[in-house]
Amino acid sequence: MNRFTLPRDIYYGRDSLEVLKTLKGKKAIVVVGGSSMKSFGFLDKAVGYLKEAGIETLLFEGVEPDPSVETVMKGAAAMREFEPDWIVSMGGGSPIDAAKAMWAFYEYPETTFEDLITPFSFPALRTKAKFIAIPSTSGTATEVTAFSVITDYAKGIKYPLADFNITPDIAIVDPVLAETMPQSLIAYTGMDALTHAIEAYVSTLHTPFTDPLAIKAIQIVDSDLTKSYAGDRNSKELMHYGQCLAGMAFSNALLGIVHSMAHKTGAAFSTGHITHGLANAMYLPYVIKYNAKNEEAAKRYGEIAASIGIEGTQDEAIKGLCERIVELNNQMQIPNTLKEFGIAEEEFKEKIAAISENAVGDACTGSNPRAIDPATMEKLFTCIYYGKEVDF
């Protein structure tokens, strides 16, 4: 038996944030990141709408990019003291991801972080609060997914939490919030959305319910990402919806080793943090070439290529798809190798064996269409570092 899970309600369209004033409840905690939601006036709007609904509101501000275990614990403590019946998270993927984890510790103070990092091991939620997610970026789609990514900086790795319990009750997909993204964020989140859709389509757990969502998301990214990057407002709106479609697909079909690799390299090198979407953009063409040695995966990559107008034999279509991804990276100034990104060769060689082992053990590896072991993962990372052809 399979399962397909989405939020109870998805509100979308310009100014759909206004739906907050229709909520029924007593208390809401609003979890946000840095200053952007406040400086652009969206936080004040949200609080004003909640006030119109007669709901007392507490703010939890300052969730950092790639939220930490420590931030999650602080937010959960604030929730336990305030006792909200609504958790409203708004901003990029980080505050929404953090709020999902806070939710679990709010409702189950006795649980531990170690209890939650095993996929699909969360206790039943909604005993104290329901959850609303309002994204301001067009990539993570965490507003419709069963996932959250929390960083343990002491260990230098990211934990992808996975459980249908943390799928939000309500998603508000208001494109006005996403119009404020800087160009670099448009690029990284857009390539994150593309990776979500492609990995969901070739995942071993793809279904007739997820395939159309993934294909439509890929088509939107192909036609509108660079136009959104150039400032076109209509394309920004379409990208906000496209990334949401990709999220619906991968939340149910799961992902693959592009994400496994990105999760384990984001905080691993001293040269600088590798932003999640940037990592996905770099790794995706190499992983496609690796996975395409699997007959079923190759067929499905060919279908993806055909859906965006890339013609030719199956091999030609797959090559064209990889070239199209590299072209997108080049147009948006995203590096195509780890060496180009700036990782020192000596540090890469020193750390890559342990990183590869961690990546193989990541929760996303199990649904990748082609199996991989740590030694092969290290070979794949080496190709990505130097920009070599994947021929194994």
Sequence and secondary structure as in RCSB ss.txt:
>XXXX:A:sequence
MNRFTLPRDIYYGRDSLEVLKTLKGKKAIVVVGGSSMKSFGFLDKAVGYLKEAGIETLLFEGVEPDPSVETVMKG
AAAMREFEPDWIVSMGGGSPIDAAKAMWAFYEYPETTFEDLITPFSFPALRTKAKFIAIPSTSGTATEVTAFSVI
TDYAKGIKYPLADFNITPDIAIVDPVLAETMPQSLIAYTGMDALTHAIEAYVSTLHTPFTDPLAIKAIQIVDSDL
TKSYAGDRNSKELMHYGQCLAGMAFSNALLGIVHSMAHKTGAAFSTGHITHGLANAMYLPYVIKYNAKNEEAAKR
YGEIAASIGIEGTQDEAIKGLCERIVELNNQMQIPNTLKEFGIAEEEFKEKIAAISENAVGDACTGSNPRAIDPA
TMEKLFTCIYYGKEVDF
>XXXX:A:secstr
       SEEEESTTGGGGGGG   SEEEEE  SSHHHHTTHHHHHHHHHHHTT EEEEE    SS BHHHHHHH
HHHHHHH  SEEEEEESHHHHHHHHHHHHHHH TT  HHHHSSTT      SS EEEEEESSSS  GGG SEEEE
EETTTTEEEEEE GGGS SEEEE HHHHTT  HHHHHHHHHHHHHHHHHHHHSTT  TTTHHHHHHHHHHHHHHH
HHHHTT HHHHHHHHHHHHHHHHHHHHH   HHHHHHHHHTTT TT    HHHHHHHHHHHHHHHHTTSHHHHHH
HHHHHHHTT  SSHHHHHHHHHHHHHHHHHHTT  SSHHHHT  HHHHHHHHHHHHHHHHTSTTGGG SS   HH
HHHHHHHHHHHT     
